[in-house]
């Protein structure tokens, strides 16, 4: 998100009105609900995590220990266990 100058967006009357409430402060104007984007929609992070988790589960199925997976993926063993359980549940549904 980039900052934009109010002078470039709003008429002077609106700027004056806003200054009655906040003068010289930064404010955040949220998106309209219908225009909100889901987490990871602008980047590939969500997709990359899904692929990583699937790979962790495949590696686990081929015999890699939770400890080795934790070291390999720089995660805690608890996180590895959570990912394995989630992937296992996904396969049961399919």
N, C-alpha and C positions, 0 to 999 in steps of 0.2 A: 504494500500500500504506500503510495506516495502522497505527500502533502501538496495541497493546491492552495493558491492564494485566494482568499475570499474576494478580493477586488476583481479577480479575473472571472469569478463565477456569479456573484450576486450584485444586484443593483445597490446603490448607496443607501437607500432607505432600509433595506434588509440588514445590511451591515450595521447601521446605526441601531436598529432594533436588537440585534444579537448582542451588541456591545452593552446594552442595558443589563444583560444577564452575565456575560463573560467578556471581560475587556482584556485583550492581549493574551488569552489562554488558548491552549490547544483543545479542540473538542473533536469528538468522533461522531459522525452521523452514520448510523447503521443502514445497511441495505434494506430495501423493502423485502418482506418475507418471500415473495414470489421470485425474487432475484438472487436469493441466497444460494451460495454454492456449498456443496458438501466438502468436508475436510479432504484434502489431497486432490481435489478436482483440477486445480490449476497446474499441479506438478504430477510426476509419476510416483510419488512416495507411496501412495496407497497400493498401487500395482506392484511396486518393488517389494514392499513388505509381504504382500500376498505370495509372490513368487519365492521370496526368502523362506517364508514359513512352510510352503509346500516342499521346498528343498530340504529343510531341516527334518521334516517328517520322513521324506524318502531316505535321507541319510540314516535316520533312526531305524527305519525298517531294514536297512541293509546291515545293521549291527553296530553302528557307532553308538557309544555310550552317551548318556546325558552329560556327563562330565566333559567328554571330548567335544561334543557339540557346543557346549557352553564356551569352551576355550576357542573353538574355531569361529564362532559367530559373535564373540565378545558379549555374551549375555550371561545372566545368572542361570543356575540349574533350575531354579523355580520358574523362570521365564521359559526355558526350554520345555519343562514339564507342561506348562500352560499351553504352549504352542502345539505340542504333541497331542494333548487331550482335545484341543479344538479341532485339529486336523482329523483326528480319529473320529470325532463326532460328525464331522462333515462327510466322511466316507460312509458312515453308517446310514445317513440320510439318503445318500445316493444309492 
